[in-house]
Amino acid sequence: MKICSRRDKLLWMMIEAGEVADIIKKKGDDAILNDPETRHHFTEEVCDVLMYLNDVLLCYGIMPNEVENVYLEKHKRNMSRW
């Protein structure tokens, strides 16, 4: 049995992202902003995406400080584009 299947984690993350998109499509922005039940469901699905993303990063040995540094570099570069 594999301890860490990068491929599977990434695929599960994409499925969860699809569930997030499905809520947006079926319920709409207004429900996410104003209906507590829809908002909770949406937030749960976003958390699933984040958990699988974290799993993918861990599978590749990418630590939080590395993500932070690259994120800040990328953000700075993106902000200079506009």
N, C-alpha and C positions, 0 to 999 in steps of 0.2 A: 504494500500500500504506500502511495506517495504521501510524504509529509506535507508537501506544499505544491499544489498544482496551479502554477501561474495562469495557464490557459483557462482552467475552469473558473478560477476567481474572477478573471477578466470577463468571461462570458456571463457569469452570474451578475456582475456589476452592470453589464449592459442590459440584461433583462430587467433588473431593478430600475435602471434609468428609464426604460420603456414604461414601467409602471408609473413612474413620476409623470412622464409625458401623457400617459393615459388619463390620469386625474385631471391634468390641465385641459386636455381635449374634452373630456366628458363633463367635468364640473365647471370649468372656467375660472378665470382669475378672480372674479368677484367672490365666488364661494370659498376659494382658498384664503382670501383676505378677510372674509366676514363670517363664514360659517365655521364654528369651532370644531365640529366633527370632521368636516372636509379638511380643514387646516391641520388637524391632528393626523389624519390619514396621510396627507401629503408630506408632512414632516417625518412621519415614520418611514415612508418610502425613501425620502432623501437620506435619512440616516442609514438605511440599508445600503444605498449607493456608497456613502462615505465609509461604511464598514468594509465593504468589498474592496474599495479603492485602497484603504489602509492595508488590507490583506495582500493585495497585489504588490504594494510598495515593500511590505515585509518579505514577501517571497523573493524579491530582488535585493534584499538587504539595504534598502533605502531607509535611512533613519530620519526622524522628524527635523533635526537640525539641517540636514541636507535639503529637505523639502522647503524649509523656511528660507534658506539662502537662495536657492534657485527661484523660488516664488518671488522674492523681493527683487532679484535681478530682472526677471521676466516682467514684473509689474512696472518697474522703472523704464525698461525698454519700450513696453507697450504705451505708457503714458507719454513718451517723447514722440510717438508717431502722430499724435493728434494735436 
